[in-house]
Amino acid sequence: MYHNDKENISPSVLWDAAKAVLRGKLIMWSSERKKEKEKLISDKVKELKLLETEHMKNNNAESLEKLTLTRRTLDELYEDQVVKKAKFIKQNYYENGPKAKKLLAWRTRKQEASRCIHKIKNPQTKKMQYNLEDIQKSFVSYYTDLYSQPPAASPDIIVPFLDSLDLPSIGIEQNKRLTRQITEEEINKTISNLKGNKMPGPDGFPSEWYKKVRQMILPILKRCFNYVLKGEEIPPSWNQALISVIYKPGKDATECSSYRPISVLNLDYKIFTTILAKRIENIIPELIDTDQTGFVKNRQTHDNIRRAFNLIHHMKYTESVVLSLDAEKAFDSVRWEFLYLSLKRFGFSTQFTKCLKSLYSSPTARININGDLSNLVALKRGCKQGCAMSPTLFVLFIELLAQAIRESQNIVGVTIHNTEHKICLYADDILMTLTKPDTSMTSLLSLLNIFGYYSGYKLNLHKTQILTFNYNPDKQMQKWLKCNWSNDTIKYLGVNFPKELADISKYNYEPLTCSIKSDLKRWIILPMDMYNRIDLIKMTILPKLLYLILALPVEVSSKQFNEWNKIISEFIWDKRRPRIKFETLQLTKNKGGRALPCLKSYYKSALLRILIAWCDPSCDARWKEMDQAEIQIPLPSILGDKLLLQSLLPKVPSWIKTPLNIWLKELKDKAVEKHAKILRWPAYDEAFMPARNDNRFKYWCSKGITAYWKISNDKGLESFQQLSERYNLERNDFFRYLQLR
């Protein structure tokens, strides 16, 4: 590398050349070491035979000593081989035993069809192919067509469309932070966070290698990364990717589209893009509306599920529709030119855009079919799979469609408490809530066609779902939108939403219970002890239940929890009589239990998490705004006031009532009702009479005087002087302070 480090050699080429040389040296060293060991054993075997022959002839002490020494050396060499094989045997026992939790989970999955592809239908000729080479050509043809660039709109048409949208923009300081020099500390931290035991990229260097030699390669990596960050050429190896195809259960195994592509990129590329993604994650929340909850910091999947729950509750009284939109290969259809223009519209600097253009300059991929690699496939559109920047780039891309929908006067959403709600997004999963269906859906389809022409986005009508309320579409509408108009439920982010929300448990918890029974019935025959069965419950059953419990703010009956506990107990004890109480198993290990999940405790925690979000100023979820509009007083102010809570409970909807009931019950069960009084707000305290007629106390809230705990200490209420200095109170507030004291 020292000899190649010249002015006319770019850091990108230098780094790629270093990788090539290092890879060659490692292969050569491994090969030489193996040959040396084999030669040494071979020589010692020959020497041993000669010494045995000599000793048989001479039978003296000198030849015996040489013979013994040679045998000892040969035994040591053989012992090294035996130790190595023993390690592999031990690893095999570990992997196939029940204690390897990751592999235990893998063993319990449903047996999928063999990864080997025996035949495939050519997407062009529609003829069945059986030869490996022909199967590869079929996949190459399919992915070449998928990633090819169809006729696109010119920038002269796209730019006016982007300029017409009211979009936020980042500033000079944010761009400076985004494109500042990459430091060795950033690279070192990213390498430390790399996961082990993962397949390396096409260059063959795994994460373990980067961690082992990081101190040696940090300087050259830093030079290379900063060179690319300026928008210069990337290392040629960064353009390479390996695509493995995995069969999608339930699909036609002879169709190329029935296989999910999994892309593997080189780790140096992933380190670089991870650093960029880490820098941009704090900027993205300022650019992306709260309608989008996917791949944005501090936003959760459950935010839009709970919001959809609220919206459907209000929609059943109006003529309206709920649309779940599905895009065809959404991430793979992104047109790069549209993406670059979008980044410019969001205010990203020329340097940052130039850097992205370098990353997407000429990517290629080889497809792994039955262990053999195909010819190169040129990728001419789409967000790179496996790239840390891809999710962020996609949410910026789809935000343009969301903003166009928000600004359209002809697409009418659901208005609740003077706020219009049209769209919920989780990455490419879009849920539309519309009133005036004829006008709104016609305008929506028209806008989707225009946006698709500009960007490559294409609606998959076959997978689009619709739920209607008090609306019967005419024949023309049914012709335009060919989907099932008589659905009783619609699925969004794994949750089934019925027209009658009272049935939501029936459409979600009952199918999940059946699925759990089926899984446990299949797993019960596996040779596992009690501890491994409990581990399996934690790894597989708990996440499924927890997802729904977190997503749905509905009451779950004790009968349902008893049913789940019974199913789990039968599995743990293999349908035999339990020898340890279920409650004892749920204790922590240091208390003599086995930390078996207590589902009811998880349920309570999930609902109380809603109340924590009410009190968290950084939580800006749209469902929180809707809850606030329902209650009409600050949400945290009701938690410590039992009188206020009891007066509100009959008036609020079920999704607010359920967590509040849990809160009241927990306060009573834990005997902390008196301690909770410190959470009350003087301005809204039902027992504080002066606040009812004096709005000045509400004005205090804007100054920061909210709950009693903020203005109290161990001795009681703080002095007026202390509060005046901290909250800038006026002299005429002294009387109110005395009333409060």
C-alpha angles and dihedrals in degrees: 000000000000091000093047096047098101135139095257092051114084120223088242094058091041091055093046090048090050090053091050092050093045092049090050092047092049092049091046093047093049092047093047092047091051093047092047092052092047091048092048091052091046092050092047091050090052091045090050092053091050092047091048090052091046092048091050088055100041103024092195133143095249095057090044091054092050090046092050092048092050092048090050092051091048091048090053091052092049090045090058089055092048092049090051092050091046089055090053091048090050090049090049091052089048094049094047095041124091096246095072096092097193092050091041088060090047092052092053096055119105111272106255126205116280115283087230112101110214099177140005138183115245106238092217105042096024087223121138114251123204104168116091093232092050091047089053091049090052092054091044089052092049096049093041088057093043094052097037119112113248120205106298137199116261121251088247088069098037098051095059089049091052093044090053091062122088099232132164119243134207121236139231095270093051091050090050091053090047096052101033118127114288110241131215088242091061092049093045092050092049092050090050090055094052112118119238131228092038128136111263123231126256091289091062098230111133128202091259090063093052091050092049098049100027095120091055097047101037095091095050092042090052091051092047095047094048090047090055091043088063088061096258125139118300124228107280091236090063089071091063127092138168119223120202117189122219123193117246108227114244095023130112104274092208094062120087089217089062091072124081113223116227112193125206119199132189114275096233088059090049092049090054096047091044089058090051092046091051090053095048097045092083092050098049097071088061092054102039121069118236088250085081114071101166122102093351120123116258094008122116137207089236093060094077094038090058091043090052088051090056094045096050089050090059096039098063090079096053139058099264147128137219114215125193105198122206121194124209108248090334098186093042095051100060111125110223097214090055090048093052092050089048092053089051089051090052089055101254112158125255089246093056093047090047089052091053090048088055091052090051096038100115113341120180136183140198120214119228108220116176091336095309125106122232129217119283119288116205113226111212102167143014136067111287112256112232093023113126090219096054098085091049093047091049096052089051088050096049092043088073091060091046092051092048089053092048092051096045110107091198094057103075120196133195114284116213120174091346093307121113119220117194110148142028120188138189102179102295095348103103128186118190122197109194140173125196086041099192095055096034098050094043090052092044094053090047092051092047090054092050093046090047091054090052100040111019094250111145128186118231101218093185092063097038112113128203135193118192130204119196090336133116114189120222122237093263092056092047089051092052095045108038103194139110106290094182098064117144091196139027126207120223125169092345096309124111112222114197125197088248107053090199085075095052093106090051092054095044115024096039095054089044091052090052090049091051091050090050093049095047091047089055094046098044091082092059115106100251135139125229094269093054091048090054089049089052091053089053094048102043116012100039096055091051093051094040093054092058094039091054093044101046120059092201133124116263114202125234087239090062093050090049090052092051092047091050092051091049093046092052090052095047093050095037090242091302127123110287114249095193127045115257090233090054091054088053092059119101117266094251088058094052098266133111099237092248106178115262101217094196091056090050089050093052092046091050092054094043087052086070090059090048089055088053089059096043111094091196092061106096099168116151093232088061090057089051092050089049091052090051095052097033095203126080107291097224091053094071099054098080097036110084093182092051091046093051091050092050100044097078091051103046126083122257096261089062096036095055098060091041091054089051089050093052092046092050092049090053096043093049092043093232100123091115093049091050091062089082087070091066120110115228091219092059101026108134091207094050103084100187091064092062093069102024115073090186088087089060088051087056088063090065088054091054101264099127117130126028091243089065093061099035138079135184091289096049132258115013120242121276090242092056092048092045092053094046100040101025095241120181127236093253088061091070093087090053089050089055090050089052093048 
